[in-house]
Amino acid sequence: MTYLFQFAIIALITFIGEILNFLIPLPIPASIYGLIILFIALCTKIIRLNQIEKAADFFLTIMPVLFVPPAVELMTKWSVLKDN
């Protein structure tokens, strides 16, 4: 149940970042808005580190796996990219 609550907090912050991206017409990705919101919330202790630590550790653990599909796609498109 702890992981579910922590994932929900991170998902809520991500969703708020998406809303800000829609409302503010700047060329900044929604994920950056979410990171800034999370950083400010952690610095001001609105969200304590122990409230999201386990879920964040899980995301950091699986992050390398998330880069495999784009890397494979780059390898398949190497003939197009090598000229650039």
C-alpha positions in Angstrom: 0.0 0.0 0.0 3.0 2.3 0.7 4.2 2.0 -2.9 0.7 2.8 -4.3 0.4 6.0 -2.2 3.9 7.1 -3.2 3.2 6.4 -6.9 0.0 8.4 -6.6 1.9 11.4 -5.2 4.4 11.3 -8.0 1.7 10.8 -10.6 -0.3 13.8 -9.2 2.8 16.0 -9.5 3.4 14.8 -13.0 -0.3 15.5 -13.9 0.1 19.1 -12.4 3.2 19.5 -14.7 1.1 18.4 -17.7 -1.6 21.0 -16.8 1.0 23.7 -16.4 2.5 22.8 -19.8 -1.0 23.1 -21.3 -1.7 26.5 -19.6 1.7 28.2 -20.0 2.8 28.7 -23.6 6.5 28.2 -23.1 8.7 25.6 -24.9 9.3 23.7 -21.6 8.4 20.0 -21.4 5.8 19.0 -18.9 8.3 16.7 -17.1 10.5 19.7 -16.3 7.5 21.5 -14.7 6.9 18.3 -12.7 10.5 18.2 -11.6 10.5 21.8 -10.5 7.2 21.3 -8.6 8.6 18.2 -6.8 11.9 20.0 -6.0 10.1 23.0 -4.5 7.7 20.7 -2.6 10.7 18.8 -1.2 12.7 21.9 -0.3 9.7 23.5 1.5 8.9 20.2 3.2 5.4 20.2 1.7 6.3 16.6 0.7 8.8 14.8 2.9 11.4 12.6 1.3 10.1 9.5 3.2 6.7 10.0 1.6 8.1 9.2 -1.9 11.5 7.6 -1.3 10.6 4.0 -2.0 8.8 4.7 -5.3 11.6 7.1 -6.4 14.2 4.4 -5.7 12.1 2.0 -7.8 12.0 4.4 -10.7 15.7 4.9 -10.5 16.3 1.2 -10.4 14.3 0.6 -13.6 15.5 3.7 -15.5 18.2 2.0 -17.5 15.7 -0.5 -18.8 13.6 2.4 -20.1 16.5 3.5 -22.3 16.9 0.2 -24.2 14.0 0.7 -26.7 15.2 4.1 -27.9 18.8 2.9 -28.1 17.7 -0.1 -30.3 15.7 2.3 -32.5 18.8 4.5 -32.9 20.8 1.4 -34.0 18.2 0.5 -36.6 18.2 4.1 -38.0 22.0 4.4 -38.0 22.2 4.6 -41.8 20.1 7.7 -41.8 21.9 9.3 -38.8 25.5 8.7 -39.7 25.5 11.5 -42.3 24.5 14.0 -39.7 
